[in-house]
Amino acid sequence: MLWIACCLALMGSALAGCGVPSIKPVISGYNRILNGHNAVSGSWPWQVSLQDSTGFHFCSGSLINEYWVMTSALCGVTPGQHRAILGEYDRSSNTEPIQNKSIARVITNPQHNSNTFDSDIALVKLSSPALLTDRVQPVCLATSTTNFAAGTQCVTTGWGHTGIVASPPRLQQVSMPLMSQAICQLYWGTQITNNMMCAGAAGASTCLGDSGGPLVCESGGVWQQVGIVSWGFYNCYVYFPGVFTRISALRSWIDVTVATN
């Protein structure tokens, strides 16, 4: 019934320079990334493509500072086998100014449960720091007290299945409403823990290949990541909510892990 990902120094609530793309995104309509559409090139500068040695994209992530990428633990990112590609938009192009980074270390949340998908988060340390440019910038992270209301339209991005194309070359974006925990549990029951949140069920969905990617909400001109694409209905049904790792519930672990590693 489910799909899952296959096969800074201590951060404040708003890391300086985070969450404000130099190239502005354009959100038109809230209708895969089932029912999504092409993003503006460079407008989600924290988007990371996680790839194997052949260049196959298997998961997404988000840049949270020069050295760290945040993703889903279910993606199984492995140093030596996988790489983080920064600044990419069109995966069919060989002219984009991407940064191809090897991975030094992956730290999975110790409470992660691969059977229940709880605490589905991993931090990926890059072997060398990202060069911050107009197309490569960190996202701000929700704080432990961040609370966007149910119904807030937020955005998720990725190169996952669209139902038309298995893996579209250009980065896709889709806006979807946040869902209250109570309504989320009506769909998914006791599978939903306090470390999870739901969004969607309104004609759009994330899908295979989107796992690990960001769910971001805008406030005061700044984008904050509130969730990580985690799991959902097996066929990415657009009227069933997707489940995301809740950043606010795990923010303390993120800060401590980054600060001590």
PEZI-V682344 format. One record per helix or strand. SS is the DSSP state (helix for helix, strand for strand). FROM is the first residue (numbers start at 1). TO is the last residue. If there is no record, write none. Layout:
ss: {SS SS}
from: {FROM FROM}
to: {TO TO}
//
This chain:
ss: {strand strand strand strand strand strand helix strand strand strand strand strand strand strand strand strand strand helix strand strand strand strand strand helix}
from: {2 34 37 47 57 68 73 82 90 99 122 133 136 140 153 170 172 181 196 205 214 222 241 247}
to: {3 34 38 52 63 71 75 86 90 108 126 133 136 141 158 170 179 191 200 205 219 233 246 260}
//
